[in-house]
């Protein structure tokens, strides 16, 4: 299972845009394979999603921060949350992946957008 963690917001329209992306991915990969959690300001939290996944028998969980860099929220907020969630679910293997902005495919996508917008 993959859990995408976004910042979160009290603004429903902000959450709607992130949830739209997650729903699109769920349509491709299935709701059991991909879930969305928020770091702050809105449910579900990472702990909520992991707890439900483990309850359903999911024991291999990867957490993908929907952030551009690890510095800041990922290192300061998400990493400690993952460690806390790991301690609460010792039967599950929970891996924190690097922020999405560090992935080579993200950089390739940005380059394609720049090229497309400059034409």
C-alpha positions as CSV (number, residue, x, y, z in Angstrom):
1,X,0.0,0.0,0.0
2,X,1.1,3.6,-0.7
3,X,0.0,6.5,1.4
4,X,0.4,9.9,-0.1
5,X,0.8,12.6,2.6
6,X,-0.1,16.1,1.8
7,X,0.2,19.2,4.0
8,X,-3.5,19.7,4.7
9,X,-5.6,22.8,4.9
10,X,-8.7,24.1,6.6
11,X,-9.8,25.3,3.1
12,X,-12.1,22.8,1.5
13,X,-11.2,24.0,-2.0
14,X,-7.5,23.3,-1.4
15,X,-8.3,19.8,-0.1
16,X,-10.6,19.2,-3.1
17,X,-7.8,19.7,-5.5
18,X,-5.5,17.3,-3.7
19,X,-8.3,14.8,-3.2
20,X,-9.0,15.0,-6.9
21,X,-5.4,13.9,-7.7
22,X,-5.7,11.1,-5.2
23,X,-9.0,9.9,-6.6
24,X,-7.5,9.9,-10.1
25,X,-4.7,7.7,-8.9
26,X,-7.0,5.5,-7.0
27,X,-9.0,4.9,-10.2
28,X,-5.8,3.7,-11.8
29,X,-4.4,1.7,-8.8
30,X,-7.3,1.0,-6.6
31,X,-8.4,2.4,-3.3
32,X,-6.8,-0.4,-1.3
33,X,-3.5,0.3,-3.0
34,X,-3.3,4.0,-2.6
35,X,-4.7,6.3,0.2
36,X,-4.4,10.0,1.0
37,X,-3.5,11.4,4.5
38,X,-2.8,14.9,5.7
39,X,0.0,16.1,7.9
40,X,-2.1,18.8,9.5
41,X,-5.4,20.7,9.5
42,X,-7.6,18.0,8.1
43,X,-8.4,14.3,8.5
44,X,-7.5,11.6,7.8
45,X,-4.1,11.7,9.5
46,X,-1.3,9.3,8.7
47,X,-2.0,7.4,11.9
48,X,-5.7,7.1,10.9
49,X,-4.8,5.7,7.5
50,X,-2.1,3.3,8.8
51,X,-4.3,2.0,11.6
52,X,-7.1,1.3,9.1
53,X,-4.7,-0.4,6.7
54,X,-3.2,-2.6,9.4
55,X,-6.7,-3.5,10.7
56,X,-7.4,-4.7,7.1
57,X,-4.3,-6.8,7.1
58,X,-1.9,-4.5,5.2
59,X,1.6,-5.1,6.5
60,X,3.8,-3.3,3.9
61,X,3.1,0.4,3.8
62,X,5.1,3.1,2.0
63,X,4.6,6.8,2.7
64,X,5.1,9.3,-0.1
65,X,5.3,12.9,1.0
66,X,3.6,15.2,-1.5
67,X,6.3,17.9,-0.9
68,X,9.1,19.3,-3.0
69,X,11.9,18.6,-0.5
70,X,12.6,16.6,2.6
71,X,13.9,19.7,4.5
72,X,11.2,21.4,6.5
73,X,7.9,19.6,7.0
74,X,9.0,16.1,5.9
75,X,12.0,16.0,8.2
76,X,10.4,18.0,11.0
77,X,6.9,16.7,11.0
78,X,6.3,13.7,8.8
79,X,9.4,11.7,9.7
80,X,8.6,11.8,13.5
81,X,5.0,10.9,12.8
82,X,6.1,7.9,10.8
83,X,8.4,6.8,13.6
84,X,5.5,7.2,16.1
85,X,3.1,5.2,13.8
86,X,5.8,2.5,13.3
87,X,6.0,2.1,17.1
88,X,2.3,1.8,17.4
89,X,2.1,-0.9,14.6
90,X,5.2,-3.1,15.1
91,X,3.7,-5.9,12.9
92,X,3.8,-3.5,9.8
93,X,6.7,-2.5,7.7
94,X,6.3,1.3,7.2
95,X,8.8,3.0,4.9
96,X,9.1,6.8,4.4
97,X,10.0,7.6,0.8
98,X,11.8,10.8,-0.2
99,X,9.6,13.8,-1.0
100,X,8.0,13.5,-4.5
101,X,9.9,16.6,-5.6
102,X,13.2,14.7,-5.3
103,X,12.1,11.9,-7.7
104,X,13.7,12.0,-11.1
105,X,10.3,11.5,-12.8
106,X,9.0,14.7,-11.1
107,X,11.9,16.6,-12.5
108,X,11.3,15.1,-16.0
109,X,7.7,16.1,-15.7
110,X,8.6,19.7,-14.8
111,X,10.9,19.9,-17.7
112,X,8.1,18.7,-20.0
113,X,5.8,21.3,-18.6
114,X,8.3,24.1,-19.1
115,X,8.8,23.0,-22.7
116,X,5.1,22.8,-23.3
117,X,4.4,26.2,-21.8
118,X,7.2,27.9,-23.8
119,X,5.8,26.7,-27.1
